[in-house]
Structures are given as structure tokens and as C-alpha cells.
Amino acid sequence: MNENDSHENGKPQPEGPKPTRFIRIKPFSLIMLIFFLVLATATVTFVALTVGDDKVVEVVKPNQVGTERKEFKKLYEAYDQLKESYFDEVDDHVVIDGAINGMVDSLGDPYSDYLNEKEAKQLNESISSSFEGIGAEIQESNGYISIVSPIKNSPAEKAGLLPNDTVLSVDGESIQGLSSSEAVLLIRGEKGSTVTLSVRRGEKSDPFDVKIVRDVIPINTVYAEMLDDNIAHINITSFSEHTYEELLEALNEMTDKGMEGVLIDVRQNPGGILSGAIDISDLFVPDGKILFQTEEKGKTPEAYPSSNGQKVTVPVALIVDEGSASASEILAGALKESAGIPIVGVKTFGKGTVQTPTQLPDGSNLKLTTAKWLTPDGNWIHKKGIEPDVKVPYPPYASLPFLDSSEEMDEGVVSPSVQAAEEMLEAVGYDPGEVDGLYDAGTAQAVKTLQKDLSQEQTGILTGDTTVGLMQKLRDKMKEDDPQLLKAKEVVLKEINS
């Protein structure tokens, strides 16, 4: 009911058969009368709606948010001062995005991140439209972007990127201080395009450039082969939506070929979806045993038990390295502590947290660490990793820096790249003489012998296809002389024969 239902044009209406009388009201008095009637009506409405058990609305007082959330007082004051005093125009959206970024960055958590509307849209389009890029998992830590792990058969792996490599710049643009999501937007690109990364390997080494031709990233995540002695080698490169089904197919294929033992290989596997880790761990852990636990803030840990479903019954060993992270570590923890399956290799990466992304109303995205996960025995491996039962390090040549094929090395050149090349030549069976960083006659002769084996012109100059051929020979050697794989096979054969 409003005031115009009981009054017409602000004048009182007749109330029955009384003699007609006219009351003259001064303009000022008329205005005040209307004001008090409106105020009275508003007061009655306020009381009816907000007082008693039948109230239908909650009333928010002016400035209630600022009054109740005193921790924001400084933020509001700073914002007001900025708007009032800054010499140039202030973009409210940019300032607010910056404030949110600042809050997230202050957590000191490389896995929590904020993307504004534009960044979130670009990233979503990039991910949904194609699987094109270099194929490497990255993370931000202390203002720097580092490689967690290159994906198997990806351009990043073929270019020689390794876990813990620090990426300093992308196409000459420094990425120091960027979040991992911001860095991804610079590194990603269309198939066939080239990106140049400036990389530092180790704290004291000099940076070197890596030119990578972007490509379609392999979709398959499981690769299986039968080794001798009927030992299957199954490599899981990441935990994606279909990894569990791919693994079942691989296991069935290897079983049909007479599999008596299996090596599950998650080296260089940066992780992926949690459900994939759960389903795959369940294949190896006895019914009712704990797979892992999660612990949210203020809550007791929640344990996830194994089911009574399909199980792998042949002897198993798991191979890990410093590139095995997140979901790979959930698998390692479950197999180690709940199934007694031996872990072979080197200590894993050490990521023991769970992230949950939330899309905000304007299309921006807030990804926060919402829980930590624990091994079955309650161990939190964050920043610690999982130690293998059988420690087998990589050979020294496995961590040699990438050689830029556009660089030309000839007699008389002295550089760290020359020393790396000499170490590569020596590792693959070509004697360069003294490994001292000086490209001398011995180095040139070793390169000529390499060129002869590669059916190339024997110039003795290391560049172009010769450099590519040298690095390929090194990769082939690492595959053939894989000490971790050989040790894992030995462990499984011992169990089969025991």
C-alpha cells in the first residue's frame, strides 16, 4: 500500500455525509504533511519486514561491510587515496585485479593463482582449441619459472629440457616475476611456430638458448612394451581423463603376450587429475588398504580406501625421478606404504597439495590450494618428495645442457658449450681428447668421426645437423643404458624367482 491509495493529490478525502468543508493548507505545511506521511509509512513497512519471527528480509546498514570487515579499512583508504591523488587516470579493473593478485601472491604458494577475465579467456581458448605448444609442466617459485617435467615425446623433451631447468625469458622477454599461468600464455603457440627459451640449468651455470618448434602435444598417456624375460615396461606420462582406460588396455595387451612382471614408469610425469591417480593406485593396492588421505583446513584427514575391484597380481616395481610429481607421488605413496611395492630411481619432486579452481562471476578464475594430501601412513611429502627403496641416480651425462644447433663451434673456440659438447662426444664413444672447454684438434677429429657415422660432410665443425645428430645419439644412449629401468627389472626378476 502506498501513500497515493489514501490521498489524492496530497488532499484529505471526504469521510461520509458531513457538510462539505474546505480546509486551506499553506504550501509549506502541505509539503511537510506529505513528508511525515511517507516517513510513517516507511517506518511501518520497516518494522513489519524486519522485526519478529515473520520478518522476510535482513537489512544491511549503510557501510556495514566496511564496519564489520575492519581488516579492509586500510585497503579502502589506500584505494581512495590512490583515486584522489594519483597524477594520472586510474583503471578500477586493473587496480582491483592487481589487489587480488597481490593477495594470492602473498600466500607464497606457487600453485595458487589468479587470472583476470582476459587471461582466463585466453588460457581456456588455448587449452580447448588445441593441444599445441611445447609440452612441459611448469611452476613458479620465488619469482622464477622452472620446468617440473617435459611430456614424453613432446617438443620440450626432444629439445632436451629437463626437470628443474629455470626459464629466464621467452623470445627475449623476461618472465621473472610472472605467475605460471602468465608464463604459459607466452610459451604456448600454434603448431609450427618457434619459441626461444633462455634456460639456466643449475644455480651456477650460464644461461643458454633453446629454440623449440611448437607442435601438437601427444594425447596418449600410456606406452607399453614387452622386454625380455616377459617383463612389461609401461610408461605413464601424465594422469589425464582417459589414462586409467589406456592403462587397462596396456595391461591386457601385455598379459596376452605372457607378462610375468611389470615395471610402471612415472619418470618425468608431472601429475594430472586426482581421479586418475586414485583409480590407477587401486589396481595395485589390496582391498581396504589406504590409497592416500586429504586434509582440509580445520578438518581431520579423510582417508581413501582401496576397493575390491580388478587387481594386478604379477610382481611390480615403480620407477620414479625428480620429475615425478603430484598424482605420480600419490601413486608412489600408495604402492610403497600400502602394497609393499618397491620404488626404484631418485627422490620425487615433492608436491603434496590439492588445488581447486573457481570461476568468478566476471569470467576471471581463482585457483587456490584447498587441501594437502598425505600418504597412507600420514606423511606429508610436500617439498620433501618420496625417497625410493632402491636409489639409482642418472648418469652424469643425462644432465648435460642443451646445445644450440645454430651455434658454430670450430677450432680455437673456448666456451661452456664446447665443454658440454666434449662431454657428449665422450659419452657416446667419440674421443675428443681433454675435456676442457677448448675446441682443439682432438675435438675436431672426434666431430669428423661423428659426421662420418652420420653420413655427413666431414668438416670437423660442430653445428646444424651435426649438433642435432650428437644430441640424438646421447638420447639413444640414455635409452639403451637406462640404469633405473635395468635395476627395476632386476628387482622384479628377483621377486619372480624367489
Phi, psi and omega in degrees: 000130178244172190296335182283351177284333183252353181223148176240119180057028175081004182254140176298146181263157179301150182239033176131200189277016178296156177302143182291126178227141180252133179250127179268125181243128178295148182308315182296319180295322179298315181298315181295324179296313179299318181302313183291326177295316178297317181297318180295317179298316179298322181295316178299316179299317179301312182295318182296324185273337189241352184246139176092178185290339184261015181299145185247351178221155171259137182262129175260120179290154175304136179064022181297319181301313180295327181289315184282328182258074184296336181294345180266358183302315180297321180297315179297317181296319179295318180297314180297319179295319179298313181296323185280322193252340183297139191289341184240173178296144180247125177275111184303318182297317180295317181296317181292318175301320179296322179295318179294316177302318180297319179297316181293316180298327182294345177291337183068026182249113182293348184261349174267140187205155175234132175241126176290178187303315182294314181296318180296320179295315180298316182293317180297319179295319181297319182285319187280332186280332182193170173249058185247136181166210178258340176080061177214138173277131180235164173213157176259135177210124179054037176086000181240151177260127180233157178278124171280310178191137171281149179279143182303135178065014180273165175303324180297317179293316182294332179280351176095012177294144183232158174305142179078000170298137177261126179267116184270323181208160178235117183052043177082355180262120181299138178246013176296131181092349178281154172283166179297324179294320178293321179293321179301320181297329178280325185281325180294160177176177184286153176304135179093342178279157184249139175234140179249121178254134170267121190237142172242128181249105185091152187292329187257356183280158177281146177295152174221153181269140176236116176267124184235129175271116181297151183209177173287126182283134181306133180274324180296141182241357181231129179231128184235144174212152178262119175275178176290169184064020178058035175258122180273142175245114182242116182261123177253115188271336176194169179251095182250187185301326186249011184298319181300314180295321177298320181293320178300317179298318180295318179297318178296319179297315180292326177297318178296335180269005176094029182302126177248347177199161184218139175253114177267122189246112177243028174295142181062019179263109185282356179112214183151217186285144184295320182299327178295319179295321180295310183297319183287319177301323182299333181293337188247349185255131181302153181306131175088346178284153183282135176274312177190176178228153172239147181225112176269165184300127176077006181240157176282152181302142177252124183267145178246107182276157176286154181267180177260029182278203183299138181229150173273125187254350180276161177302142186227146167226146179249132180253128183228164172209189183290349175267000177276113187225159169058249182300327176297324180284329173299315177299314181298317180297318180295314182292321183290312189266334183250347181236352180065024179277131183291140177254129185238139175134225178233167185305139182285177189295311181099060174241108185244034181233161180241133180251144176234120178274143177230126177273124180277161186307328183274004179098352175288168186226132178242113179253118184237147171287117186252349180198163169247149178251149183239153175290170179307325180275005177087016180276135175259112188268008185300128182062009178245322183079178178248125179282136178288155173288324179238108184275123179226103181286162173288153173293154184305325184292346182291340182253017178294146182290157177293142176258129179283116183292346178276347179279140181252123178246127182219173183305135179099343181285136175236121181192163174299328179295322178297318180296319177298318179297319179297320179295322177295313180302315180296319182296325183262011170101015178247122186277110181267005186085213181289130179274094187224007180085000178258123178278094183252192183297324178296320178295316181298321180293321178297321179292322177298319178295320176299315181297325177297315179293335179269004182059043179244164175299132186271081182268337185078004179260130181266107179194168173052232184296334178293317177297316179299317180297322179296315181292327177293320177298324178293319178297318179298321179295318180298326178288316183289321184254040184291098186293328180289317178296316181297321180290320178298320177297318178299319180297316181292318179299324179296320179291322179297320186271358183277000000 
